[in-house]
Amino acid sequence: MGNLCLTRRAGEQIRLTIDPAVDTDKLLRDGITVQMLEVDHGKVRLAIEAPNQVKILRAELVNDWPTVGGVILAD
């Protein structure tokens, strides 16, 4: 499992994509946790815990990330 903290403003998005090779039973069992850490002046700080096969990107970076067959490549 990996952790990521990021800040988003109202209307901004994040995109979660899943590696096709992920162990779906484990993903369904363990899930993905999103915790709101702070809300301040129109911004929210999020903590996301997900398996390493889940790629989390700010929506504005999705088109800049390498893909194969429409699947966003992992690190």
Secondary structure, 3 states (H helix, E strand, C coil): CEEEEEEEECCCCEEEEECCCCCHHHHHHHCCEEEEEEEECCEEEEEEEECCCEEEEEHHHHHHCCEECCEECCC
